[in-house]
Amino acid sequence: MRNENNLHMHELVGLRLRVVRASDGGMVGMEGMVVDETRETLVIDADGRRTVPKRGNAFEFTLDDGTTAVLEGDDIAYRPEDRVKRAAGRRRSRLPK
């Protein structure tokens, strides 16, 4: 289950997003539904499709239960499938032998 502690390890498509800090000040406050994700960008549906770079920005995501979580774009600047694999690999390495 997605929560503020593990959101960086999960799929972001389908969540509501608001840009809370951006290298381009005009993006601050932009919000919409995440419809696609690449290694370096998030595509949101906000009065049309908008592409937002991850690096240098911070995002507030609204989770399924209504809580919010803020993630730094630099911390999620991986391909979605690689980010999930990296997190799974870290969990597996902590299991006792």
MMTF fields as JSON, N, C-alpha, C and O atoms, coordinates in Angstrom:
{
  "mmtfVersion": "1.0.0",
  "mmtfProducer": "UNKNOWN",
  "numBonds": 387,
  "numAtoms": 388,
  "numGroups": 97,
  "numChains": 1,
  "numModels": 1,
  "chainsPerModel": [1],
  "groupsPerChain": [97],
  "chainIdList": ["A"],
  "bondAtomList": [4, 2, 8, 6, 12, 10, 16, 14, 20, 18, 24, 22, 28, 26, 32, 30, 36, 34, 40, 38, 44, 42, 48, 46, 52, 50, 56, 54, 60, 58, 64, 62, 68, 66, 72, 70, 76, 74, 80, 78, 84, 82, 88, 86, 92, 90, 96, 94, 100, 98, 104, 102, 108, 106, 112, 110, 116, 114, 120, 118, 124, 122, 128, 126, 132, 130, 136, 134, 140, 138, 144, 142, 148, 146, 152, 150, 156, 154, 160, 158, 164, 162, 168, 166, 172, 170, 176, 174, 180, 178, 184, 182, 188, 186, 192, 190, 196, 194, 200, 198, 204, 202, 208, 206, 212, 210, 216, 214, 220, 218, 224, 222, 228, 226, 232, 230, 236, 234, 240, 238, 244, 242, 248, 246, 252, 250, 256, 254, 260, 258, 264, 262, 268, 266, 272, 270, 276, 274, 280, 278, 284, 282, 288, 286, 292, 290, 296, 294, 300, 298, 304, 302, 308, 306, 312, 310, 316, 314, 320, 318, 324, 322, 328, 326, 332, 330, 336, 334, 340, 338, 344, 342, 348, 346, 352, 350, 356, 354, 360, 358, 364, 362, 368, 366, 372, 370, 376, 374, 380, 378, 384, 382],
  "bondOrderList": [1, 1, 1, 1, 1, 1, 1, 1, 1, 1, 1, 1, 1, 1, 1, 1, 1, 1, 1, 1, 1, 1, 1, 1, 1, 1, 1, 1, 1, 1, 1, 1, 1, 1, 1, 1, 1, 1, 1, 1, 1, 1, 1, 1, 1, 1, 1, 1, 1, 1, 1, 1, 1, 1, 1, 1, 1, 1, 1, 1, 1, 1, 1, 1, 1, 1, 1, 1, 1, 1, 1, 1, 1, 1, 1, 1, 1, 1, 1, 1, 1, 1, 1, 1, 1, 1, 1, 1, 1, 1, 1, 1, 1, 1, 1, 1],
  "groupList": [{"groupName": "MET", "atomNameList": ["N", "CA", "C", "O"], "elementList": ["N", "C", "C", "O"], "formalChargeList": [0, 0, 0, 0], "bondAtomList": [1, 0, 2, 1, 3, 2], "bondOrderList": [1, 1, 2], "singleLetterCode": "M", "chemCompType": "L-PEPTIDE LINKING"}, {"groupName": "ARG", "atomNameList": ["N", "CA", "C", "O"], "elementList": ["N", "C", "C", "O"], "formalChargeList": [0, 0, 0, 0], "bondAtomList": [1, 0, 2, 1, 3, 2], "bondOrderList": [1, 1, 2], "singleLetterCode": "R", "chemCompType": "L-PEPTIDE LINKING"}, {"groupName": "ASN", "atomNameList": ["N", "CA", "C", "O"], "elementList": ["N", "C", "C", "O"], "formalChargeList": [0, 0, 0, 0], "bondAtomList": [1, 0, 2, 1, 3, 2], "bondOrderList": [1, 1, 2], "singleLetterCode": "N", "chemCompType": "L-PEPTIDE LINKING"}, {"groupName": "GLU", "atomNameList": ["N", "CA", "C", "O"], "elementList": ["N", "C", "C", "O"], "formalChargeList": [0, 0, 0, 0], "bondAtomList": [1, 0, 2, 1, 3, 2], "bondOrderList": [1, 1, 2], "singleLetterCode": "E", "chemCompType": "L-PEPTIDE LINKING"}, {"groupName": "LEU", "atomNameList": ["N", "CA", "C", "O"], "elementList": ["N", "C", "C", "O"], "formalChargeList": [0, 0, 0, 0], "bondAtomList": [1, 0, 2, 1, 3, 2], "bondOrderList": [1, 1, 2], "singleLetterCode": "L", "chemCompType": "L-PEPTIDE LINKING"}, {"groupName": "HIS", "atomNameList": ["N", "CA", "C", "O"], "elementList": ["N", "C", "C", "O"], "formalChargeList": [0, 0, 0, 0], "bondAtomList": [1, 0, 2, 1, 3, 2], "bondOrderList": [1, 1, 2], "singleLetterCode": "H", "chemCompType": "L-PEPTIDE LINKING"}, {"groupName": "VAL", "atomNameList": ["N", "CA", "C", "O"], "elementList": ["N", "C", "C", "O"], "formalChargeList": [0, 0, 0, 0], "bondAtomList": [1, 0, 2, 1, 3, 2], "bondOrderList": [1, 1, 2], "singleLetterCode": "V", "chemCompType": "L-PEPTIDE LINKING"}, {"groupName": "GLY", "atomNameList": ["N", "CA", "C", "O"], "elementList": ["N", "C", "C", "O"], "formalChargeList": [0, 0, 0, 0], "bondAtomList": [1, 0, 2, 1, 3, 2], "bondOrderList": [1, 1, 2], "singleLetterCode": "G", "chemCompType": "PEPTIDE LINKING"}, {"groupName": "ALA", "atomNameList": ["N", "CA", "C", "O"], "elementList": ["N", "C", "C", "O"], "formalChargeList": [0, 0, 0, 0], "bondAtomList": [1, 0, 2, 1, 3, 2], "bondOrderList": [1, 1, 2], "singleLetterCode": "A", "chemCompType": "L-PEPTIDE LINKING"}, {"groupName": "SER", "atomNameList": ["N", "CA", "C", "O"], "elementList": ["N", "C", "C", "O"], "formalChargeList": [0, 0, 0, 0], "bondAtomList": [1, 0, 2, 1, 3, 2], "bondOrderList": [1, 1, 2], "singleLetterCode": "S", "chemCompType": "L-PEPTIDE LINKING"}, {"groupName": "ASP", "atomNameList": ["N", "CA", "C", "O"], "elementList": ["N", "C", "C", "O"], "formalChargeList": [0, 0, 0, 0], "bondAtomList": [1, 0, 2, 1, 3, 2], "bondOrderList": [1, 1, 2], "singleLetterCode": "D", "chemCompType": "L-PEPTIDE LINKING"}, {"groupName": "THR", "atomNameList": ["N", "CA", "C", "O"], "elementList": ["N", "C", "C", "O"], "formalChargeList": [0, 0, 0, 0], "bondAtomList": [1, 0, 2, 1, 3, 2], "bondOrderList": [1, 1, 2], "singleLetterCode": "T", "chemCompType": "L-PEPTIDE LINKING"}, {"groupName": "ILE", "atomNameList": ["N", "CA", "C", "O"], "elementList": ["N", "C", "C", "O"], "formalChargeList": [0, 0, 0, 0], "bondAtomList": [1, 0, 2, 1, 3, 2], "bondOrderList": [1, 1, 2], "singleLetterCode": "I", "chemCompType": "L-PEPTIDE LINKING"}, {"groupName": "PRO", "atomNameList": ["N", "CA", "C", "O"], "elementList": ["N", "C", "C", "O"], "formalChargeList": [0, 0, 0, 0], "bondAtomList": [1, 0, 2, 1, 3, 2], "bondOrderList": [1, 1, 2], "singleLetterCode": "P", "chemCompType": "L-PEPTIDE LINKING"}, {"groupName": "LYS", "atomNameList": ["N", "CA", "C", "O"], "elementList": ["N", "C", "C", "O"], "formalChargeList": [0, 0, 0, 0], "bondAtomList": [1, 0, 2, 1, 3, 2], "bondOrderList": [1, 1, 2], "singleLetterCode": "K", "chemCompType": "L-PEPTIDE LINKING"}, {"groupName": "PHE", "atomNameList": ["N", "CA", "C", "O"], "elementList": ["N", "C", "C", "O"], "formalChargeList": [0, 0, 0, 0], "bondAtomList": [1, 0, 2, 1, 3, 2], "bondOrderList": [1, 1, 2], "singleLetterCode": "F", "chemCompType": "L-PEPTIDE LINKING"}, {"groupName": "TYR", "atomNameList": ["N", "CA", "C", "O"], "elementList": ["N", "C", "C", "O"], "formalChargeList": [0, 0, 0, 0], "bondAtomList": [1, 0, 2, 1, 3, 2], "bondOrderList": [1, 1, 2], "singleLetterCode": "Y", "chemCompType": "L-PEPTIDE LINKING"}],
  "groupTypeList": [0, 1, 2, 3, 2, 2, 4, 5, 0, 5, 3, 4, 6, 7, 4, 1, 4, 1, 6, 6, 1, 8, 9, 10, 7, 7, 0, 6, 7, 0, 3, 7, 0, 6, 6, 10, 3, 11, 1, 3, 11, 4, 6, 12, 10, 8, 10, 7, 1, 1, 11, 6, 13, 14, 1, 7, 2, 8, 15, 3, 15, 11, 4, 10, 10, 7, 11, 11, 8, 6, 4, 3, 7, 10, 10, 12, 8, 16, 1, 13, 3, 10, 1, 6, 14, 1, 8, 8, 7, 1, 1, 1, 9, 1, 4, 13, 14],
  "groupIdList": [1, 2, 3, 4, 5, 6, 7, 8, 9, 10, 11, 12, 13, 14, 15, 16, 17, 18, 19, 20, 21, 22, 23, 24, 25, 26, 27, 28, 29, 30, 31, 32, 33, 34, 35, 36, 37, 38, 39, 40, 41, 42, 43, 44, 45, 46, 47, 48, 49, 50, 51, 52, 53, 54, 55, 56, 57, 58, 59, 60, 61, 62, 63, 64, 65, 66, 67, 68, 69, 70, 71, 72, 73, 74, 75, 76, 77, 78, 79, 80, 81, 82, 83, 84, 85, 86, 87, 88, 89, 90, 91, 92, 93, 94, 95, 96, 97],
  "secStructList": [7, 7, 7, 6, 6, 6, 4, 4, 4, 1, 7, 7, 6, 6, 1, 3, 3, 3, 3, 3, 3, 7, 1, 1, 4, 4, 4, 6, 6, 7, 3, 3, 3, 3, 3, 3, 3, 7, 1, 1, 3, 3, 3, 3, 3, 1, 1, 1, 3, 3, 3, 3, 3, 1, 6, 6, 7, 3, 3, 3, 3, 3, 7, 6, 6, 1, 7, 3, 3, 3, 3, 3, 4, 4, 4, 4, 7, 1, 7, 2, 2, 2, 2, 2, 2, 2, 2, 2, 2, 2, 2, 2, 2, 6, 1, 7, 7],
  "xCoordList": [0.841, 0.0, 0.891, 1.872, 0.527, 1.297, 1.035, -0.107, 2.121, 2.003, 3.164, 4.021, 3.193, 4.22, 5.633, 6.593, 5.775, 7.103, 7.635, 8.849, 6.754, 7.219, 6.793, 6.968, 6.245, 5.736, 6.813, 6.53, 8.035, 9.128, 9.405, 10.095, 8.883, 9.095, 7.92, 7.976, 6.88, 5.652, 5.387, 6.047, 4.411, 3.913, 3.26, 2.478, 3.582, 3.031, 1.872, 1.09, 1.755, 0.673, -0.662, -0.859, -1.564, -2.887, -3.048, -4.166, -1.941, -2.023, -2.175, -1.718, -2.822, -2.872, -1.549, -0.96, -1.093, 0.202, 0.065, -0.721, 0.836, 0.946, 2.421, 3.136, 2.883, 4.282, 4.434, 3.795, 5.286, 5.451, 6.741, 6.854, 7.706, 8.936, 9.429, 9.42, 9.863, 10.311, 11.417, 11.451, 12.32, 13.372, 12.764, 13.317, 11.637, 10.866, 9.685, 8.716, 9.761, 8.738, 7.325, 6.37, 7.173, 5.853, 5.166, 3.956, 5.912, 5.325, 4.811, 4.014, 5.251, 4.819, 3.305, 2.746, 2.654, 1.204, 0.473, -0.725, 1.179, 0.546, 0.099, 0.835, -1.097, -1.567, -2.404, -2.975, -2.46, -3.222, -2.947, -2.249, -3.498, -3.333, -2.118, -1.95, -1.266, -0.111, -0.635, -1.294, -0.34, -0.817, 0.319, 0.073, 1.558, 2.706, 3.947, 3.988, 4.958, 6.208, 7.359, 7.292, 8.411, 9.655, 10.754, 10.487, 11.971, 13.084, 13.221, 13.485, 13.046, 13.309, 12.073, 12.183, 10.89, 9.705, 8.472, 8.39, 7.526, 6.177, 5.248, 5.401, 4.298, 3.301, 2.005, 1.522, 1.445, 0.21, -0.893, -0.645, -2.115, -3.291, -3.78, -4.457, -3.427, -3.786, -4.182, -3.338, -5.469, -5.938, -5.139, -4.587, -5.081, -4.233, -3.028, -2.808, -2.277, -1.106, 0.069, 0.402, 0.692, 1.869, 2.99, 2.765, 4.187, 5.356, 6.183, 6.554, 6.465, 7.189, 8.477, 8.424, 9.628, 10.875, 10.902, 10.382, 11.506, 11.627, 12.752, 12.566, 13.913, 15.104, 14.918, 14.457, 15.292, 15.209, 13.836, 13.639, 12.887, 11.524, 11.095, 11.684, 10.072, 9.474, 7.978, 7.351, 7.421, 6.032, 5.279, 5.81, 4.038, 3.149, 2.145, 1.411, 2.118, 1.208, 0.075, 0.299, -1.141, -2.287, -2.5, -2.737, -2.414, -2.532, -3.998, -4.898, -4.22, -5.572, -6.43, -7.643, -5.809, -6.57, -6.739, -7.285, -6.27, -6.425, -5.241, -5.169, -4.309, -3.117, -2.193, -2.332, -1.256, -0.32, 1.106, 1.413, 1.961, 3.381, 4.169, 3.802, 5.248, 6.11, 7.355, 8.012, 7.67, 8.876, 9.721, 9.201, 11.024, 11.971, 12.102, 12.26, 12.038, 12.159, 13.475, 13.517, 14.56, 15.861, 15.833, 16.569, 14.995, 14.919, 14.124, 14.209, 13.359, 12.55, 12.953, 12.209, 14.12, 14.566, 15.178, 16.35, 14.376, 14.717, 13.547, 12.443, 13.802, 12.667, 11.776, 12.286, 10.463, 9.57, 9.885, 9.906, 10.127, 10.391, 11.719, 11.846, 12.705, 13.988, 13.858, 14.48, 13.062, 12.87, 12.24, 12.655, 11.248, 10.591, 11.562, 11.601, 12.345, 13.323, 14.386, 14.773, 14.867, 15.895, 15.37, 16.083, 14.139, 13.545, 13.384, 13.655, 12.948, 12.785, 14.136, 14.23, 15.162, 16.505, 17.012, 17.65, 16.746, 17.159, 16.419, 17.007, 15.147, 14.395, 14.924, 15.105, 15.178, 15.66, 17.0, 17.241, 17.877, 19.204, 19.16, 20.135, 18.073, 17.962, 17.413, 17.41, 16.958, 16.408, 17.52, 18.631, 17.237, 18.264, 18.582, 17.73, 19.814, 20.245, 19.988, 20.288],
  "yCoordList": [-1.178, 0.0, 1.247, 1.332, 2.191, 3.434, 4.294, 4.469, 4.826, 5.815, 6.792, 6.635, 7.799, 8.832, 8.303, 8.924, 7.163, 6.601, 5.761, 5.602, 5.219, 4.336, 4.782, 4.041, 5.968, 6.432, 6.438, 6.131, 6.781, 6.841, 5.488, 5.428, 4.397, 3.058, 2.573, 1.472, 3.359, 2.911, 3.653, 4.636, 3.148, 3.768, 5.104, 5.188, 6.14, 7.471, 7.807, 8.712, 7.088, 7.337, 7.098, 6.084, 8.047, 7.951, 8.796, 8.981, 9.312, 10.158, 11.626, 12.048, 12.401, 13.856, 14.423, 13.947, 15.451, 16.05, 17.56, 18.129, 18.203, 19.662, 19.993, 19.426, 20.905, 21.33, 22.336, 23.388, 22.01, 22.899, 23.71, 24.748, 23.253, 24.017, 23.663, 22.495, 24.675, 24.424, 25.39, 26.535, 24.905, 25.774, 26.85, 27.943, 26.542, 27.512, 27.943, 27.197, 29.133, 29.611, 29.559, 29.491, 29.59, 29.525, 28.187, 28.08, 27.171, 25.843, 25.639, 24.732, 26.462, 26.313, 26.481, 27.432, 25.549, 25.583, 24.794, 24.542, 24.395, 23.597, 22.27, 21.658, 21.836, 20.566, 19.829, 20.42, 18.525, 17.669, 16.212, 15.888, 15.343, 13.9, 13.445, 13.835, 12.618, 12.064, 11.037, 10.072, 11.244, 10.33, 9.549, 8.544, 9.997, 9.276, 9.704, 10.772, 8.84, 9.128, 8.58, 7.462, 9.367, 8.913, 9.067, 9.444, 8.779, 8.893, 10.317, 10.516, 11.29, 12.683, 13.558, 14.695, 13.055, 13.916, 13.212, 11.984, 14.03, 13.581, 14.312, 15.514, 13.601, 14.214, 14.255, 13.231, 15.461, 15.599, 16.155, 16.906, 15.764, 16.281, 17.473, 17.318, 18.663, 19.91, 20.909, 21.64, 20.939, 21.772, 21.443, 22.333, 20.193, 19.695, 19.013, 19.102, 18.356, 17.638, 18.581, 19.348, 18.519, 19.331, 18.393, 17.458, 18.643, 17.851, 18.659, 19.802, 18.047, 18.721, 17.95, 16.744, 18.613, 17.911, 17.52, 18.242, 16.383, 15.94, 16.679, 17.176, 16.749, 17.3, 18.781, 19.574, 19.121, 20.507, 20.938, 22.1, 20.017, 20.346, 19.477, 18.426, 19.919, 19.134, 19.034, 19.98, 17.872, 17.58, 17.095, 16.337, 17.541, 17.026, 16.103, 16.524, 14.853, 13.861, 13.619, 13.55, 13.489, 13.123, 11.626, 11.136, 10.908, 9.454, 9.032, 9.855, 7.734, 7.198, 7.482, 7.653, 7.533, 7.767, 9.252, 9.602, 10.132, 11.57, 12.25, 13.479, 11.484, 12.092, 12.578, 12.184, 13.432, 13.956, 13.588, 13.356, 13.541, 13.257, 14.118, 14.244, 14.709, 15.539, 14.741, 14.172, 14.706, 14.037, 15.027, 15.854, 14.934, 15.695, 14.997, 13.778, 15.752, 15.172, 14.445, 13.432, 14.953, 14.293, 12.88, 12.011, 12.637, 11.322, 10.309, 9.108, 10.779, 9.861, 9.922, 9.466, 10.481, 10.662, 9.38, 9.343, 8.352, 7.059, 6.659, 7.186, 5.713, 5.147, 4.475, 3.894, 4.544, 3.982, 2.525, 2.138, 1.724, 0.305, 0.093, -0.851, 0.943, 0.827, 1.264, 0.671, 2.286, 2.771, 1.682, 1.473, 0.99, -0.083, -1.236, -1.802, -1.593, -2.677, -2.33, -3.183, -1.081, -0.659, -0.803, -1.275, -0.401, -0.491, -1.946, -2.295, -2.795, -4.216, -4.846, -5.681, -4.468, -4.995, -4.614, -5.428, -3.409, -2.975, -3.769, -4.141, -4.035, -4.815, -6.227, -6.762, -6.843, -8.223, -8.346, -9.336, -7.367, -7.473, -7.401, -7.773, -6.94, -6.837, -8.105, -8.218, -9.042, -10.267, -11.1, -11.143, -11.759, -12.615, -13.791, -14.274, -14.238, -15.363, -16.682, -17.73],
  "zCoordList": [0.0, 0.0, 0.0, 0.739, -0.833, -0.911, 0.327, 0.753, 0.891, 1.955, 1.831, 0.962, 2.697, 2.565, 2.768, 2.313, 3.445, 3.691, 2.542, 2.409, 1.71, 0.638, -0.759, -1.726, -0.868, -2.16, -3.232, -4.39, -2.87, -3.85, -4.494, -5.512, -3.925, -4.466, -5.314, -5.862, -5.43, -6.084, -7.389, -7.725, -8.093, -9.322, -8.97, -8.024, -9.733, -9.482, -10.411, -10.121, -11.523, -12.477, -11.78, -11.11, -11.95, -11.348, -10.095, -9.615, -9.557, -8.367, -8.755, -9.817, -7.878, -8.06, -7.587, -6.616, -8.291, -8.023, -8.014, -8.771, -7.152, -7.151, -7.058, -6.232, -7.898, -7.882, -6.743, -6.752, -5.756, -4.602, -4.675, -4.024, -5.453, -5.683, -7.067, -7.456, -7.818, -9.188, -9.568, -9.116, -10.406, -10.93, -11.83, -11.954, -12.453, -13.239, -12.376, -12.231, -11.808, -10.886, -11.431, -10.659, -12.742, -13.348, -13.164, -13.369, -12.785, -12.584, -11.163, -10.921, -10.23, -8.843, -8.77, -9.316, -8.091, -7.963, -9.03, -8.9, -10.094, -11.142, -10.529, -9.755, -10.878, -10.35, -11.371, -12.287, -11.19, -12.078, -11.771, -10.81, -12.588, -12.433, -13.229, -14.384, -12.614, -13.326, -14.325, -13.938, -15.626, -16.661, -17.31, -17.977, -17.124, -17.677, -16.911, -16.301, -16.958, -16.268, -17.087, -17.597, -17.212, -17.825, -16.783, -15.642, -17.172, -16.233, -15.701, -14.515, -16.558, -16.183, -16.036, -15.578, -16.414, -16.407, -15.859, -15.816, -15.447, -15.136, -16.1, -16.317, -16.674, -17.553, -16.763, -16.28, -16.636, -15.874, -16.763, -17.707, -16.43, -17.117, -16.308, -15.292, -16.775, -16.093, -17.169, -17.687, -17.505, -18.623, -19.87, -20.516, -20.198, -21.277, -20.656, -19.448, -21.454, -20.936, -20.764, -21.668, -19.599, -19.298, -18.869, -18.101, -19.365, -18.994, -18.008, -18.275, -16.866, -15.792, -15.515, -15.272, -15.547, -15.22, -13.741, -12.889, -13.451, -12.063, -11.345, -10.235, -11.982, -11.313, -10.982, -11.803, -9.753, -9.309, -8.834, -8.479, -8.823, -8.424, -7.248, -6.996, -6.537, -5.458, -5.726, -6.203, -5.411, -5.74, -4.512, -3.701, -4.386, -3.353, -4.034, -4.927, -3.611, -4.172, -3.19, -1.981, -3.706, -2.886, -3.051, -4.156, -1.936, -1.959, -1.965, -1.8, -2.16, -2.28, -1.049, -1.168, 0.137, 1.364, 1.683, 2.729, 0.782, 0.966, 1.626, 1.634, 2.182, 2.772, 1.663, 0.505, 2.03, 1.042, 1.428, 2.597, 0.424, 0.625, -0.344, -1.512, 0.138, -0.703, -1.058, -0.186, -2.348, -2.832, -3.61, -4.359, -3.425, -4.237, -5.581, -5.637, -6.644, -7.975, -8.186, -8.883, -7.588, -7.725, -7.145, -7.613, -6.132, -5.494, -6.31, -6.056, -7.281, -8.096, -9.565, -10.433, -9.845, -11.234, -11.784, -12.156, -11.827, -12.422, -13.301, -13.164, -14.211, -14.94, -13.896, -12.938, -14.065, -13.046, -12.724, -11.555, -13.746, -13.501, -12.779, -11.999, -13.018, -12.324, -10.87, -9.988, -10.614, -9.25, -8.393, -7.253, -8.928, -8.19, -7.967, -6.875, -8.981, -8.841, -7.812, -7.013, -7.82, -6.86, -5.44, -4.554, -5.227, -3.897, -3.484, -2.335, -4.398, -4.094, -3.778, -2.878, -4.49, -4.244, -2.871, -2.203, -2.441, -1.1, -0.042, 0.974, -0.26, 0.726, 0.804, 1.898, -0.344, -0.346, 0.352, 1.042, 0.191, 0.779, 2.301, 2.954, 2.877, 4.328, 4.97, 6.195, 4.182, 4.743, 5.369, 4.84, 6.483, 7.093, 6.192, 5.447, 6.271, 5.422, 6.086, 5.515]
}
